[in-house]
Amino acid sequence: ARTQHEPESAVWGSLRRTTGGRKGSLGLTGHDANGVPLRRSKRGWMWNQFFLMEEYTGTDMQYVGKLHSDSDRGDGSVKYVLTGEGAGTLFKIDENSGDIHATKRLDREEKAFYILHAKAVNRQTNEALEGESEFIIKIHDINDNEPRFTRDPYIAHVPEMSDIGTSVIQVTAIDADDATYGNSAKVVYSILQGQPYFSVDPETGLIKTALSGMDREVKEKYLVVIQAKDMAGQMGGLSGTATVSITLADVNDNPPRFTKTLYEFRVPESRELGSSVGAIRAMDADIGQNAEMDYRIIGSDGPGMFDIISNRSTQEGVIVLRKPLDFEKKRQYSLRVQVENVHINPRSYKMGPFRDEASVRITVEDVDEPPAFERPSYVMEVREDADRNVIIGTVSASDPDDKRSLVRYTIDRRTDMDRLFDIHAGNGSVYVLRDLDREENAWHNISVIASEFDNPRLISRVPVYIRVLDVNDNAPTFATNYEAFVCENAKANQRIQTVSATDPDEPIGGHRFIFSLAPEAAGKANFSVRDNKDNTAWILTRRSSYSSLQRSVYHVPVVISDGELPALSSTNTLTIRVCTCDREGNMKLCNPEALTAKAGLSTGALVAILLCVMILLMIVVLFAALRRQRKKEPLIISKEDVRDNVVSYNDEGGGEEDTQAFDIGTLRNPEAIEDSKQRRDIVPETFYPQVRRPVLPPSRDNNGDVRVFITQKLQDNDSDPTAPPYDSLATYAYEGNGSVAESLSSLESVTTEGDQDYNYLSEWGPRFKKLADMYGGDDSDS
């Protein structure tokens, strides 16, 4: 074994090489499961750790150590190879001598150790002479990092008036140096600024109060500077500082105090209820919820007149009005107000009561007020048969001011649109102006206005409720329109109808109707009326066997009287029809008049039905007339269909000479046309005898063929029994040749287009705008 060092290196690594057969060799023998002998290779390298100082400041590369193999005999055949972390960049090896150097300054805080691998190989064959081994280079720490606080600045709060030793906040500083080696990372805390108010624990960094009785109202914020120093605070250690901002939190240690002992306010007597009279405020040196105050009235010479409300946003006590003020009754009020903190600190009880008191004087100012009614409302009664100008009640109002101005009364006509009532302007007497009807309106709600003669703009109102008392002025009548019938086989004293009555009057004791047969019909009556004493009556037959042939309808006069004084009565006619019934009394047949009544078709309904029928007939006649006046559509419809830039229009053909427009052979050969062609809009021709047209011999004259063809077509249309049932126009024409006017075709008009003037098209309106744009304008545009 061999260890090599260099004296100039601070820390050296050692290398030991062990080969088989030498001292220190280790061999293993044995067999595996198959009986094959086992053999373990001897380790050729055994490495120790290398140590290297961080932050090397020398000019040369820092020496780390030397590698050497027993196979190296100094002839240069062995080459040393280094691999692993930092090999070739941070660490370089001399491949001939095995010396290792660090090429850069190393920082332990960045990386504390490096793992590398070394091997010796044959320089010629590059074969490994020894097995690869691993070694570690550790970076030796030096004190090159000062302590750093985790925060800067620190923010802390501590209640004011805290005892000595009250914890405020703990600060922490971290040193990046190796805490396991020396005192490089051992931090000690001290206070540089903030004494004598605060102190700091040198080991933990806990800041505490060092002075009692610190008052926030005197000084609220403190700035404390803490130092952290490594090397256990010894000389030469590195240090860092941090600022701690400490705020004294408020506690309720100050009672509220009024700035004045007497507050004075002036308020007009017309001030509305619930409105503010004035505001008072006590001062409290505390802040936040510790300064919240409650105000209350503890004494007053006008109980219930005023109240005080605590305003949490402004900490004011707002005095509000609860009852109406009256200058003429009381002109001044005195209040005693107390203020007290809402949240009281129990530790502050010894400092005295946290409340204060003050006096408030409120002076009422006189205001010209409108008249005041004696009552908030009035209720009056009047009989519905009261005469005009009859007084039904009186309202009274007076001027509450000292001058006692006269009052004028009027009725708000918006509440009495029919002008049923009026009021005396001077004394407030309400009287009837027109006739009343309780059945139309039982209550009248009017508004009376009182105003001062001296100042008509000052008015007041009071509601007046007038009840119209009932008077027996309506006679009772049938409750409904009764439709009764009697069977022809009815028996005597048989009930055929039950009737009741109604009366719009409302007597105090309720209605009591009396039913009877009219005296003029009692002697020859066929029916009788029985009063049931319960506001109903029965209609009974007085004989049997009624005949609809002799008399189909009976009219029974029924007298209905009320039980009031004076009694009112009316005669109501009940119509009874004679009908045929079965044995059980069910109606089977009545006369036509009765059936009409049963169907419920009145004369008005029949007239309405007839009007509807007439209107429908008029609509049908008008529609038919419009269809007859409809214009006949031509067989050829000329339309201008413009889609995008395509213009479609029709030109007249060029006559017989224009053989490209159509086939003239069809006209010259009529036999080529189908003789029998079924139509879809008429009955097939098989139901009618077919008309045979003679076949004309062909002519050499083309004009003759066309004339014969046209003549034959006209005869066919005139004698065709299957023609459609509406007017139709079939046009056949032949231009011929040799015309003096020559051809009317526009096909050859292109050659003379330059001589045409199309400017007139622009005067024909928007429908010819497209043609005007195409053919009109200057020659340059075309």
Buried (B, 14 or more C-beta within 10 A) or exposed (E): EEEBEEEEBEBBBBBBBBBEEEEEEEEEEEEEEEEEEEEEEBBBBBBBEBBBBBBBEEEEBBBBBBBBBBBBEEEEBBBBBBEBBBBEEBBBBEBEEBBBBBEEEBBBBEEBBBEBBBBBBEBEEEEEBBEBBEBBBBBBBBBBBBBBBEEBEBEBEBBBBBEEEBEBBBBBBBBBBBBEEBBBBBBBBBBEBBEEBBBBEBEEBBBBBBEEEBBBEEEBEBEBBBBBBBBBBEEEBBBBBBBBEBBBBBBBBBBBEBEEEEBEBEBEBBBEEEEEBBBBBBBBBBBEEBBBBBBBBEEBEBEEBBBBBBEEEEBBBBBBBEEEBBBEEEBEBEBBBBBBBBEBBEEBEEEEEBBBBBBBEBEBEBBBBBBBBEEEEBEBEBBBBBEEEEBBBBBBBBBBBEEEBEBBBBBEEEBBEEEBBBBEEEEBBBBBBEEBBBBEEBEBEBBBBBBBEEEEEBBBBBBBEBEBBBBBBBBBBBBEEBBBBBBBEBEEEBEBBEBBBBBBBEBEEEBBBBBBBBEEBEEEBBBBBBBEEEBBBBBBBEEEEBEBEEEBBBEBBBBBBBBBEEEBBBBBEBBBBBBEBEEEEEBEEBBEEBEBBBEEEEEEEEEEEEEEEEEEEEEEEEEEEEEEEEEEEEEEEEEEEEEEEEEEEEEEBBBBBBEEBEEBEEBBEBEEEEEEEEEEEBEEBEEEEEEEEEEBEEEEEBEEBBBBBBEBBEEEEEEEEBBEEEEEEEEBEBBEEEEEEEBEBEEEEEEEEEEEEBEEBBEEEEEBEBBBEEBBEEEEEE
